[in-house]
Amino acid sequence: MTNSRIATIAVLAAALMSAACANTIRGVGADTANTVNATQSAGKNVSRAAQ
């Protein structure tokens, strides 16, 4: 293999890994938002039940 072919493969692999990381980070953000919403909802339910 020539150096240019190895470099091309390395760049493509890095691009694929970057895309995978972006999807994972978006997923973590969505999960965190859902957790916050669920916690707020549970707090409101407890507050209503205590009245």
mmCIF entry with sequence, helices, sheets and N, C-alpha, C, O atoms, coordinates in Angstrom:
data_MODEL
# 
_entry.id   MODEL 
# 
_entity.id                         1 
_entity.type                       polymer 
_entity.pdbx_number_of_molecules   1 
# 
_entity_poly.entity_id                      1 
_entity_poly.type                           'polypeptide(L)' 
_entity_poly.nstd_linkage                   no 
_entity_poly.nstd_monomer                   no 
_entity_poly.pdbx_seq_one_letter_code       MTNSRIATIAVLAAALMSAACANTIRGVGADTANTVNATQSAGKNVSRAAQ 
_entity_poly.pdbx_seq_one_letter_code_can   MTNSRIATIAVLAAALMSAACANTIRGVGADTANTVNATQSAGKNVSRAAQ 
_entity_poly.pdbx_strand_id                 A 
# 
loop_
_entity_poly_seq.entity_id 
_entity_poly_seq.num 
_entity_poly_seq.mon_id 
_entity_poly_seq.hetero 
1 1  MET n 
1 2  THR n 
1 3  ASN n 
1 4  SER n 
1 5  ARG n 
1 6  ILE n 
1 7  ALA n 
1 8  THR n 
1 9  ILE n 
1 10 ALA n 
1 11 VAL n 
1 12 LEU n 
1 13 ALA n 
1 14 ALA n 
1 15 ALA n 
1 16 LEU n 
1 17 MET n 
1 18 SER n 
1 19 ALA n 
1 20 ALA n 
1 21 CYS n 
1 22 ALA n 
1 23 ASN n 
1 24 THR n 
1 25 ILE n 
1 26 ARG n 
1 27 GLY n 
1 28 VAL n 
1 29 GLY n 
1 30 ALA n 
1 31 ASP n 
1 32 THR n 
1 33 ALA n 
1 34 ASN n 
1 35 THR n 
1 36 VAL n 
1 37 ASN n 
1 38 ALA n 
1 39 THR n 
1 40 GLN n 
1 41 SER n 
1 42 ALA n 
1 43 GLY n 
1 44 LYS n 
1 45 ASN n 
1 46 VAL n 
1 47 SER n 
1 48 ARG n 
1 49 ALA n 
1 50 ALA n 
1 51 GLN n 
# 
_struct_asym.id          A 
_struct_asym.entity_id   1 
# 
_struct_conf.conf_type_id            HELX_P 
_struct_conf.id                      HELX_P1 
_struct_conf.pdbx_PDB_helix_id       AA1 
_struct_conf.beg_label_comp_id       ASN 
_struct_conf.beg_label_asym_id       A 
_struct_conf.beg_label_seq_id        3 
_struct_conf.pdbx_beg_PDB_ins_code   ? 
_struct_conf.end_label_comp_id       ALA 
_struct_conf.end_label_asym_id       A 
_struct_conf.end_label_seq_id        50 
_struct_conf.pdbx_end_PDB_ins_code   ? 
_struct_conf.beg_auth_comp_id        ASN 
_struct_conf.beg_auth_asym_id        A 
_struct_conf.beg_auth_seq_id         3 
_struct_conf.end_auth_comp_id        ALA 
_struct_conf.end_auth_asym_id        A 
_struct_conf.end_auth_seq_id         50 
_struct_conf.pdbx_PDB_helix_class    1 
_struct_conf.details                 ? 
_struct_conf.pdbx_PDB_helix_length   48 
# 
_struct_conf_type.id          HELX_P 
_struct_conf_type.criteria    ? 
_struct_conf_type.reference   ? 
# 
loop_
_atom_site.group_PDB 
_atom_site.id 
_atom_site.type_symbol 
_atom_site.label_atom_id 
_atom_site.label_alt_id 
_atom_site.label_comp_id 
_atom_site.label_asym_id 
_atom_site.label_entity_id 
_atom_site.label_seq_id 
_atom_site.pdbx_PDB_ins_code 
_atom_site.Cartn_x 
_atom_site.Cartn_y 
_atom_site.Cartn_z 
_atom_site.occupancy 
_atom_site.B_iso_or_equiv 
_atom_site.pdbx_formal_charge 
_atom_site.auth_seq_id 
_atom_site.auth_comp_id 
_atom_site.auth_asym_id 
_atom_site.auth_atom_id 
_atom_site.pdbx_PDB_model_num 
ATOM 1   N N  . MET A 1 1  ? 0.836   -1.180 0.000  1.00 0.00 ? 1  MET A N  1 
ATOM 2   C CA . MET A 1 1  ? 0.000   0.000  0.000  1.00 0.00 ? 1  MET A CA 1 
ATOM 3   C C  . MET A 1 1  ? 0.880   1.243  0.000  1.00 0.00 ? 1  MET A C  1 
ATOM 4   O O  . MET A 1 1  ? 1.935   1.287  0.634  1.00 0.00 ? 1  MET A O  1 
ATOM 5   N N  . THR A 1 2  ? 0.427   2.224  -0.711 1.00 0.00 ? 2  THR A N  1 
ATOM 6   C CA . THR A 1 2  ? 1.190   3.464  -0.739 1.00 0.00 ? 2  THR A CA 1 
ATOM 7   C C  . THR A 1 2  ? 0.782   4.348  0.434  1.00 0.00 ? 2  THR A C  1 
ATOM 8   O O  . THR A 1 2  ? -0.269  4.154  1.045  1.00 0.00 ? 2  THR A O  1 
ATOM 9   N N  . ASN A 1 3  ? 1.624   5.311  0.730  1.00 0.00 ? 3  ASN A N  1 
ATOM 10  C CA . ASN A 1 3  ? 1.338   6.208  1.846  1.00 0.00 ? 3  ASN A CA 1 
ATOM 11  C C  . ASN A 1 3  ? 0.061   7.012  1.620  1.00 0.00 ? 3  ASN A C  1 
ATOM 12  O O  . ASN A 1 3  ? -0.677  7.273  2.570  1.00 0.00 ? 3  ASN A O  1 
ATOM 13  N N  . SER A 1 4  ? -0.212  7.409  0.366  1.00 0.00 ? 4  SER A N  1 
ATOM 14  C CA . SER A 1 4  ? -1.422  8.190  0.104  1.00 0.00 ? 4  SER A CA 1 
ATOM 15  C C  . SER A 1 4  ? -2.680  7.349  0.340  1.00 0.00 ? 4  SER A C  1 
ATOM 16  O O  . SER A 1 4  ? -3.696  7.864  0.806  1.00 0.00 ? 4  SER A O  1 
ATOM 17  N N  . ARG A 1 5  ? -2.608  6.069  0.021  1.00 0.00 ? 5  ARG A N  1 
ATOM 18  C CA . ARG A 1 5  ? -3.766  5.182  0.250  1.00 0.00 ? 5  ARG A CA 1 
ATOM 19  C C  . ARG A 1 5  ? -3.989  4.991  1.748  1.00 0.00 ? 5  ARG A C  1 
ATOM 20  O O  . ARG A 1 5  ? -5.128  5.007  2.216  1.00 0.00 ? 5  ARG A O  1 
ATOM 21  N N  . ILE A 1 6  ? -2.924  4.816  2.486  1.00 0.00 ? 6  ILE A N  1 
ATOM 22  C CA . ILE A 1 6  ? -3.028  4.668  3.942  1.00 0.00 ? 6  ILE A CA 1 
ATOM 23  C C  . ILE A 1 6  ? -3.592  5.942  4.561  1.00 0.00 ? 6  ILE A C  1 
ATOM 24  O O  . ILE A 1 6  ? -4.430  5.884  5.460  1.00 0.00 ? 6  ILE A O  1 
ATOM 25  N N  . ALA A 1 7  ? -3.130  7.090  4.078  1.00 0.00 ? 7  ALA A N  1 
ATOM 26  C CA . ALA A 1 7  ? -3.626  8.364  4.593  1.00 0.00 ? 7  ALA A CA 1 
ATOM 27  C C  . ALA A 1 7  ? -5.110  8.525  4.293  1.00 0.00 ? 7  ALA A C  1 
ATOM 28  O O  . ALA A 1 7  ? -5.864  8.997  5.144  1.00 0.00 ? 7  ALA A O  1 
ATOM 29  N N  . THR A 1 8  ? -5.536  8.139  3.096  1.00 0.00 ? 8  THR A N  1 
ATOM 30  C CA . THR A 1 8  ? -6.949  8.233  2.717  1.00 0.00 ? 8  THR A CA 1 
ATOM 31  C C  . THR A 1 8  ? -7.804  7.348  3.617  1.00 0.00 ? 8  THR A C  1 
ATOM 32  O O  . THR A 1 8  ? -8.866  7.771  4.075  1.00 0.00 ? 8  THR A O  1 
ATOM 33  N N  . ILE A 1 9  ? -7.356  6.146  3.869  1.00 0.00 ? 9  ILE A N  1 
ATOM 34  C CA . ILE A 1 9  ? -8.098  5.225  4.737  1.00 0.00 ? 9  ILE A CA 1 
ATOM 35  C C  . ILE A 1 9  ? -8.161  5.776  6.162  1.00 0.00 ? 9  ILE A C  1 
ATOM 36  O O  . ILE A 1 9  ? -9.194  5.670  6.822  1.00 0.00 ? 9  ILE A O  1 
ATOM 37  N N  . ALA A 1 10 ? -7.074  6.357  6.631  1.00 0.00 ? 10 ALA A N  1 
ATOM 38  C CA . ALA A 1 10 ? -7.048  6.924  7.979  1.00 0.00 ? 10 ALA A CA 1 
ATOM 39  C C  . ALA A 1 10 ? -8.025  8.095  8.092  1.00 0.00 ? 10 ALA A C  1 
ATOM 40  O O  . ALA A 1 10 ? -8.731  8.218  9.093  1.00 0.00 ? 10 ALA A O  1 
ATOM 41  N N  . VAL A 1 11 ? -8.069  8.948  7.077  1.00 0.00 ? 11 VAL A N  1 
ATOM 42  C CA . VAL A 1 11 ? -8.998  10.088 7.100  1.00 0.00 ? 11 VAL A CA 1 
ATOM 43  C C  . VAL A 1 11 ? -10.439 9.598  7.080  1.00 0.00 ? 11 VAL A C  1 
ATOM 44  O O  . VAL A 1 11 ? -11.275 10.119 7.818  1.00 0.00 ? 11 VAL A O  1 
ATOM 45  N N  . LEU A 1 12 ? -10.743 8.617  6.258  1.00 0.00 ? 12 LEU A N  1 
ATOM 46  C CA . LEU A 1 12 ? -12.104 8.070  6.212  1.00 0.00 ? 12 LEU A CA 1 
ATOM 47  C C  . LEU A 1 12 ? -12.493 7.431  7.544  1.00 0.00 ? 12 LEU A C  1 
ATOM 48  O O  . LEU A 1 12 ? -13.623 7.594  8.004  1.00 0.00 ? 12 LEU A O  1 
ATOM 49  N N  . ALA A 1 13 ? -11.578 6.717  8.152  1.00 0.00 ? 13 ALA A N  1 
ATOM 50  C CA . ALA A 1 13 ? -11.857 6.099  9.448  1.00 0.00 ? 13 ALA A CA 1 
ATOM 51  C C  . ALA A 1 13 ? -12.102 7.161  10.512 1.00 0.00 ? 13 ALA A C  1 
ATOM 52  O O  . ALA A 1 13 ? -13.000 7.011  11.341 1.00 0.00 ? 13 ALA A O  1 
ATOM 53  N N  . ALA A 1 14 ? -11.316 8.227  10.497 1.00 0.00 ? 14 ALA A N  1 
ATOM 54  C CA . ALA A 1 14 ? -11.498 9.311  11.468 1.00 0.00 ? 14 ALA A CA 1 
ATOM 55  C C  . ALA A 1 14 ? -12.847 9.989  11.270 1.00 0.00 ? 14 ALA A C  1 
ATOM 56  O O  . ALA A 1 14 ? -13.509 10.347 12.244 1.00 0.00 ? 14 ALA A O  1 
ATOM 57  N N  . ALA A 1 15 ? -13.258 10.167 10.022 1.00 0.00 ? 15 ALA A N  1 
ATOM 58  C CA . ALA A 1 15 ? -14.560 10.791 9.741  1.00 0.00 ? 15 ALA A CA 1 
ATOM 59  C C  . ALA A 1 15 ? -15.698 9.916  10.249 1.00 0.00 ? 15 ALA A C  1 
ATOM 60  O O  . ALA A 1 15 ? -16.665 10.424 10.817 1.00 0.00 ? 15 ALA A O  1 
ATOM 61  N N  . LEU A 1 16 ? -15.595 8.624  10.053 1.00 0.00 ? 16 LEU A N  1 
ATOM 62  C CA . LEU A 1 16 ? -16.637 7.704  10.534 1.00 0.00 ? 16 LEU A CA 1 
ATOM 63  C C  . LEU A 1 16 ? -16.718 7.713  12.064 1.00 0.00 ? 16 LEU A C  1 
ATOM 64  O O  . LEU A 1 16 ? -17.809 7.706  12.633 1.00 0.00 ? 16 LEU A O  1 
ATOM 65  N N  . MET A 1 17 ? -15.569 7.730  12.715 1.00 0.00 ? 17 MET A N  1 
ATOM 66  C CA . MET A 1 17 ? -15.554 7.753  14.183 1.00 0.00 ? 17 MET A CA 1 
ATOM 67  C C  . MET A 1 17 ? -16.126 9.064  14.708 1.00 0.00 ? 17 MET A C  1 
ATOM 68  O O  . MET A 1 17 ? -16.820 9.072  15.725 1.00 0.00 ? 17 MET A O  1 
ATOM 69  N N  . SER A 1 18 ? -15.846 10.159 14.033 1.00 0.00 ? 18 SER A N  1 
ATOM 70  C CA . SER A 1 18 ? -16.384 11.463 14.450 1.00 0.00 ? 18 SER A CA 1 
ATOM 71  C C  . SER A 1 18 ? -17.904 11.465 14.343 1.00 0.00 ? 18 SER A C  1 
ATOM 72  O O  . SER A 1 18 ? -18.589 11.976 15.229 1.00 0.00 ? 18 SER A O  1 
ATOM 73  N N  . ALA A 1 19 ? -18.427 10.900 13.271 1.00 0.00 ? 19 ALA A N  1 
ATOM 74  C CA . ALA A 1 19 ? -19.879 10.837 13.091 1.00 0.00 ? 19 ALA A CA 1 
ATOM 75  C C  . ALA A 1 19 ? -20.515 9.981  14.186 1.00 0.00 ? 19 ALA A C  1 
ATOM 76  O O  . ALA A 1 19 ? -21.579 10.327 14.700 1.00 0.00 ? 19 ALA A O  1 
ATOM 77  N N  . ALA A 1 20 ? -19.887 8.891  14.540 1.00 0.00 ? 20 ALA A N  1 
ATOM 78  C CA . ALA A 1 20 ? -20.415 8.016  15.591 1.00 0.00 ? 20 ALA A CA 1 
ATOM 79  C C  . ALA A 1 20 ? -20.417 8.726  16.939 1.00 0.00 ? 20 ALA A C  1 
ATOM 80  O O  . ALA A 1 20 ? -21.366 8.584  17.710 1.00 0.00 ? 20 ALA A O  1 
ATOM 81  N N  . CYS A 1 21 ? -19.376 9.483  17.227 1.00 0.00 ? 21 CYS A N  1 
ATOM 82  C CA . CYS A 1 21 ? -19.306 10.226 18.487 1.00 0.00 ? 21 CYS A CA 1 
ATOM 83  C C  . CYS A 1 21 ? -20.397 11.293 18.553 1.00 0.00 ? 21 CYS A C  1 
ATOM 84  O O  . CYS A 1 21 ? -21.001 11.504 19.604 1.00 0.00 ? 21 CYS A O  1 
ATOM 85  N N  . ALA A 1 22 ? -20.644 11.961 17.434 1.00 0.00 ? 22 ALA A N  1 
ATOM 86  C CA . ALA A 1 22 ? -21.672 13.002 17.406 1.00 0.00 ? 22 ALA A CA 1 
ATOM 87  C C  . ALA A 1 22 ? -23.037 12.408 17.707 1.00 0.00 ? 22 ALA A C  1 
ATOM 88  O O  . ALA A 1 22 ? -23.823 13.004 18.443 1.00 0.00 ? 22 ALA A O  1 
ATOM 89  N N  . ASN A 1 23 ? -23.329 11.239 17.146 1.00 0.00 ? 23 ASN A N  1 
ATOM 90  C CA . ASN A 1 23 ? -24.614 10.587 17.414 1.00 0.00 ? 23 ASN A CA 1 
ATOM 91  C C  . ASN A 1 23 ? -24.726 10.195 18.885 1.00 0.00 ? 23 ASN A C  1 
ATOM 92  O O  . ASN A 1 23 ? -25.790 10.334 19.488 1.00 0.00 ? 23 ASN A O  1 
ATOM 93  N N  . THR A 1 24 ? -23.645 9.713  19.453 1.00 0.00 ? 24 THR A N  1 
ATOM 94  C CA . THR A 1 24 ? -23.649 9.310  20.854 1.00 0.00 ? 24 THR A CA 1 
ATOM 95  C C  . THR A 1 24 ? -23.860 10.518 21.760 1.00 0.00 ? 24 THR A C  1 
ATOM 96  O O  . THR A 1 24 ? -24.621 10.446 22.725 1.00 0.00 ? 24 THR A O  1 
ATOM 97  N N  . ILE A 1 25 ? -23.196 11.618 21.457 1.00 0.00 ? 25 ILE A N  1 
ATOM 98  C CA . ILE A 1 25 ? -23.333 12.821 22.278 1.00 0.00 ? 25 ILE A CA 1 
ATOM 99  C C  . ILE A 1 25 ? -24.761 13.353 22.197 1.00 0.00 ? 25 ILE A C  1 
ATOM 100 O O  . ILE A 1 25 ? -25.326 13.772 23.207 1.00 0.00 ? 25 ILE A O  1 
ATOM 101 N N  . ARG A 1 26 ? -25.354 13.337 20.988 1.00 0.00 ? 26 ARG A N  1 
ATOM 102 C CA . ARG A 1 26 ? -26.751 13.767 20.850 1.00 0.00 ? 26 ARG A CA 1 
ATOM 103 C C  . ARG A 1 26 ? -27.672 12.869 21.668 1.00 0.00 ? 26 ARG A C  1 
ATOM 104 O O  . ARG A 1 26 ? -28.609 13.349 22.307 1.00 0.00 ? 26 ARG A O  1 
ATOM 105 N N  . GLY A 1 27 ? -27.407 11.585 21.649 1.00 0.00 ? 27 GLY A N  1 
ATOM 106 C CA . GLY A 1 27 ? -28.225 10.638 22.410 1.00 0.00 ? 27 GLY A CA 1 
ATOM 107 C C  . GLY A 1 27 ? -28.122 10.874 23.909 1.00 0.00 ? 27 GLY A C  1 
ATOM 108 O O  . GLY A 1 27 ? -29.124 10.803 24.620 1.00 0.00 ? 27 GLY A O  1 
ATOM 109 N N  . VAL A 1 28 ? -26.933 11.150 24.386 1.00 0.00 ? 28 VAL A N  1 
ATOM 110 C CA . VAL A 1 28 ? -26.736 11.438 25.813 1.00 0.00 ? 28 VAL A CA 1 
ATOM 111 C C  . VAL A 1 28 ? -27.482 12.718 26.180 1.00 0.00 ? 28 VAL A C  1 
ATOM 112 O O  . VAL A 1 28 ? -28.101 12.802 27.241 1.00 0.00 ? 28 VAL A O  1 
ATOM 113 N N  . GLY A 1 29 ? -27.418 13.710 25.300 1.00 0.00 ? 29 GLY A N  1 
ATOM 114 C CA . GLY A 1 29 ? -28.141 14.960 25.554 1.00 0.00 ? 29 GLY A CA 1 
ATOM 115 C C  . GLY A 1 29 ? -29.637 14.741 25.628 1.00 0.00 ? 29 GLY A C  1 
ATOM 116 O O  . GLY A 1 29 ? -30.305 15.301 26.496 1.00 0.00 ? 29 GLY A O  1 
ATOM 117 N N  . ALA A 1 30 ? -30.166 13.937 24.733 1.00 0.00 ? 30 ALA A N  1 
ATOM 118 C CA . ALA A 1 30 ? -31.600 13.642 24.741 1.00 0.00 ? 30 ALA A CA 1 
ATOM 119 C C  . ALA A 1 30 ? -31.988 12.862 25.995 1.00 0.00 ? 30 ALA A C  1 
ATOM 120 O O  . ALA A 1 30 ? -33.028 13.133 26.595 1.00 0.00 ? 30 ALA A O  1 
ATOM 121 N N  . ASP A 1 31 ? -31.171 11.905 26.388 1.00 0.00 ? 31 ASP A N  1 
ATOM 122 C CA . ASP A 1 31 ? -31.447 11.134 27.599 1.00 0.00 ? 31 ASP A CA 1 
ATOM 123 C C  . ASP A 1 31 ? -31.434 12.027 28.838 1.00 0.00 ? 31 ASP A C  1 
ATOM 124 O O  . ASP A 1 31 ? -32.274 11.881 29.727 1.00 0.00 ? 31 ASP A O  1 
ATOM 125 N N  . THR A 1 32 ? -30.484 12.943 28.888 1.00 0.00 ? 32 THR A N  1 
ATOM 126 C CA . THR A 1 32 ? -30.399 13.863 30.023 1.00 0.00 ? 32 THR A CA 1 
ATOM 127 C C  . THR A 1 32 ? -31.622 14.756 30.084 1.00 0.00 ? 32 THR A C  1 
ATOM 128 O O  . THR A 1 32 ? -32.174 14.986 31.160 1.00 0.00 ? 32 THR A O  1 
ATOM 129 N N  . ALA A 1 33 ? -32.051 15.262 28.934 1.00 0.00 ? 33 ALA A N  1 
ATOM 130 C CA . ALA A 1 33 ? -33.251 16.114 28.891 1.00 0.00 ? 33 ALA A CA 1 
ATOM 131 C C  . ALA A 1 33 ? -34.480 15.337 29.349 1.00 0.00 ? 33 ALA A C  1 
ATOM 132 O O  . ALA A 1 33 ? -35.311 15.866 30.087 1.00 0.00 ? 33 ALA A O  1 
ATOM 133 N N  . ASN A 1 34 ? -34.598 14.095 28.918 1.00 0.00 ? 34 ASN A N  1 
ATOM 134 C CA . ASN A 1 34 ? -35.737 13.275 29.338 1.00 0.00 ? 34 ASN A CA 1 
ATOM 135 C C  . ASN A 1 34 ? -35.700 13.009 30.845 1.00 0.00 ? 34 ASN A C  1 
ATOM 136 O O  . ASN A 1 34 ? -36.745 12.991 31.496 1.00 0.00 ? 34 ASN A O  1 
ATOM 137 N N  . THR A 1 35 ? -34.520 12.806 31.393 1.00 0.00 ? 35 THR A N  1 
ATOM 138 C CA . THR A 1 35 ? -34.379 12.578 32.825 1.00 0.00 ? 35 THR A CA 1 
ATOM 139 C C  . THR A 1 35 ? -34.790 13.809 33.611 1.00 0.00 ? 35 THR A C  1 
ATOM 140 O O  . THR A 1 35 ? -35.480 13.695 34.625 1.00 0.00 ? 35 THR A O  1 
ATOM 141 N N  . VAL A 1 36 ? -34.378 14.974 33.160 1.00 0.00 ? 36 VAL A N  1 
ATOM 142 C CA . VAL A 1 36 ? -34.755 16.221 33.833 1.00 0.00 ? 36 VAL A CA 1 
ATOM 143 C C  . VAL A 1 36 ? -36.263 16.407 33.787 1.00 0.00 ? 36 VAL A C  1 
ATOM 144 O O  . VAL A 1 36 ? -36.872 16.764 34.795 1.00 0.00 ? 36 VAL A O  1 
ATOM 145 N N  . ASN A 1 37 ? -36.871 16.172 32.634 1.00 0.00 ? 37 ASN A N  1 
ATOM 146 C CA . ASN A 1 37 ? -38.318 16.314 32.508 1.00 0.00 ? 37 ASN A CA 1 
ATOM 147 C C  . ASN A 1 37 ? -39.052 15.344 33.430 1.00 0.00 ? 37 ASN A C  1 
ATOM 148 O O  . ASN A 1 37 ? -40.033 15.721 34.070 1.00 0.00 ? 37 ASN A O  1 
ATOM 149 N N  . ALA A 1 38 ? -38.592 14.117 33.501 1.00 0.00 ? 38 ALA A N  1 
ATOM 150 C CA . ALA A 1 38 ? -39.232 13.121 34.361 1.00 0.00 ? 38 ALA A CA 1 
ATOM 151 C C  . ALA A 1 38 ? -39.093 13.506 35.832 1.00 0.00 ? 38 ALA A C  1 
ATOM 152 O O  . ALA A 1 38 ? -40.031 13.334 36.610 1.00 0.00 ? 38 ALA A O  1 
ATOM 153 N N  . THR A 1 39 ? -37.934 14.022 36.213 1.00 0.00 ? 39 THR A N  1 
ATOM 154 C CA . THR A 1 39 ? -37.705 14.436 37.596 1.00 0.00 ? 39 THR A CA 1 
ATOM 155 C C  . THR A 1 39 ? -38.614 15.606 37.962 1.00 0.00 ? 39 THR A C  1 
ATOM 156 O O  . THR A 1 39 ? -39.190 15.632 39.049 1.00 0.00 ? 39 THR A O  1 
ATOM 157 N N  . GLN A 1 40 ? -38.741 16.566 37.062 1.00 0.00 ? 40 GLN A N  1 
ATOM 158 C CA . GLN A 1 40 ? -39.626 17.704 37.319 1.00 0.00 ? 40 GLN A CA 1 
ATOM 159 C C  . GLN A 1 40 ? -41.074 17.253 37.438 1.00 0.00 ? 40 GLN A C  1 
ATOM 160 O O  . GLN A 1 40 ? -41.805 17.729 38.307 1.00 0.00 ? 40 GLN A O  1 
ATOM 161 N N  . SER A 1 41 ? -41.485 16.354 36.583 1.00 0.00 ? 41 SER A N  1 
ATOM 162 C CA . SER A 1 41 ? -42.852 15.842 36.622 1.00 0.00 ? 41 SER A CA 1 
ATOM 163 C C  . SER A 1 41 ? -43.113 15.099 37.934 1.00 0.00 ? 41 SER A C  1 
ATOM 164 O O  . SER A 1 41 ? -44.168 15.265 38.545 1.00 0.00 ? 41 SER A O  1 
ATOM 165 N N  . ALA A 1 42 ? -42.163 14.291 38.358 1.00 0.00 ? 42 ALA A N  1 
ATOM 166 C CA . ALA A 1 42 ? -42.320 13.556 39.616 1.00 0.00 ? 42 ALA A CA 1 
ATOM 167 C C  . ALA A 1 42 ? -42.400 14.523 40.790 1.00 0.00 ? 42 ALA A C  1 
ATOM 168 O O  . ALA A 1 42 ? -43.189 14.312 41.711 1.00 0.00 ? 42 ALA A O  1 
ATOM 169 N N  . GLY A 1 43 ? -41.595 15.575 40.768 1.00 0.00 ? 43 GLY A N  1 
ATOM 170 C CA . GLY A 1 43 ? -41.640 16.576 41.830 1.00 0.00 ? 43 GLY A CA 1 
ATOM 171 C C  . GLY A 1 43 ? -42.988 17.269 41.895 1.00 0.00 ? 43 GLY A C  1 
ATOM 172 O O  . GLY A 1 43 ? -43.513 17.515 42.981 1.00 0.00 ? 43 GLY A O  1 
ATOM 173 N N  . LYS A 1 44 ? -43.552 17.588 40.730 1.00 0.00 ? 44 LYS A N  1 
ATOM 174 C CA . LYS A 1 44 ? -44.883 18.217 40.698 1.00 0.00 ? 44 LYS A CA 1 
ATOM 175 C C  . LYS A 1 44 ? -45.949 17.264 41.237 1.00 0.00 ? 44 LYS A C  1 
ATOM 176 O O  . LYS A 1 44 ? -46.860 17.685 41.949 1.00 0.00 ? 44 LYS A O  1 
ATOM 177 N N  . ASN A 1 45 ? -45.834 15.988 40.897 1.00 0.00 ? 45 ASN A N  1 
ATOM 178 C CA . ASN A 1 45 ? -46.810 14.995 41.388 1.00 0.00 ? 45 ASN A CA 1 
ATOM 179 C C  . ASN A 1 45 ? -46.743 14.872 42.910 1.00 0.00 ? 45 ASN A C  1 
ATOM 180 O O  . ASN A 1 45 ? -47.775 14.785 43.575 1.00 0.00 ? 45 ASN A O  1 
ATOM 181 N N  . VAL A 1 46 ? -45.542 14.864 43.452 1.00 0.00 ? 46 VAL A N  1 
ATOM 182 C CA . VAL A 1 46 ? -45.369 14.766 44.906 1.00 0.00 ? 46 VAL A CA 1 
ATOM 183 C C  . VAL A 1 46 ? -45.934 16.022 45.566 1.00 0.00 ? 46 VAL A C  1 
ATOM 184 O O  . VAL A 1 46 ? -46.585 15.940 46.608 1.00 0.00 ? 46 VAL A O  1 
ATOM 185 N N  . SER A 1 47 ? -45.688 17.166 44.969 1.00 0.00 ? 47 SER A N  1 
ATOM 186 C CA . SER A 1 47 ? -46.182 18.429 45.520 1.00 0.00 ? 47 SER A CA 1 
ATOM 187 C C  . SER A 1 47 ? -47.709 18.437 45.538 1.00 0.00 ? 47 SER A C  1 
ATOM 188 O O  . SER A 1 47 ? -48.317 18.847 46.527 1.00 0.00 ? 47 SER A O  1 
ATOM 189 N N  . ARG A 1 48 ? -48.322 17.990 44.464 1.00 0.00 ? 48 ARG A N  1 
ATOM 190 C CA . ARG A 1 48 ? -49.799 17.931 44.419 1.00 0.00 ? 48 ARG A CA 1 
ATOM 191 C C  . ARG A 1 48 ? -50.345 16.947 45.435 1.00 0.00 ? 48 ARG A C  1 
ATOM 192 O O  . ARG A 1 48 ? -51.372 17.210 46.059 1.00 0.00 ? 48 ARG A O  1 
ATOM 193 N N  . ALA A 1 49 ? -49.677 15.825 45.608 1.00 0.00 ? 49 ALA A N  1 
ATOM 194 C CA . ALA A 1 49 ? -50.159 14.799 46.547 1.00 0.00 ? 49 ALA A CA 1 
ATOM 195 C C  . ALA A 1 49 ? -50.027 15.281 47.991 1.00 0.00 ? 49 ALA A C  1 
ATOM 196 O O  . ALA A 1 49 ? -50.804 14.872 48.853 1.00 0.00 ? 49 ALA A O  1 
ATOM 197 N N  . ALA A 1 50 ? -49.055 16.139 48.256 1.00 0.00 ? 50 ALA A N  1 
ATOM 198 C CA . ALA A 1 50 ? -48.829 16.606 49.627 1.00 0.00 ? 50 ALA A CA 1 
ATOM 199 C C  . ALA A 1 50 ? -49.836 17.678 50.045 1.00 0.00 ? 50 ALA A C  1 
ATOM 200 O O  . ALA A 1 50 ? -49.967 17.971 51.234 1.00 0.00 ? 50 ALA A O  1 
ATOM 201 N N  . GLN A 1 51 ? -50.534 18.253 49.101 1.00 0.00 ? 51 GLN A N  1 
ATOM 202 C CA . GLN A 1 51 ? -51.468 19.333 49.436 1.00 0.00 ? 51 GLN A CA 1 
ATOM 203 C C  . GLN A 1 51 ? -52.746 18.825 50.013 1.00 0.00 ? 51 GLN A C  1 
ATOM 204 O O  . GLN A 1 51 ? -53.630 19.615 50.345 1.00 0.00 ? 51 GLN A O  1 
# 
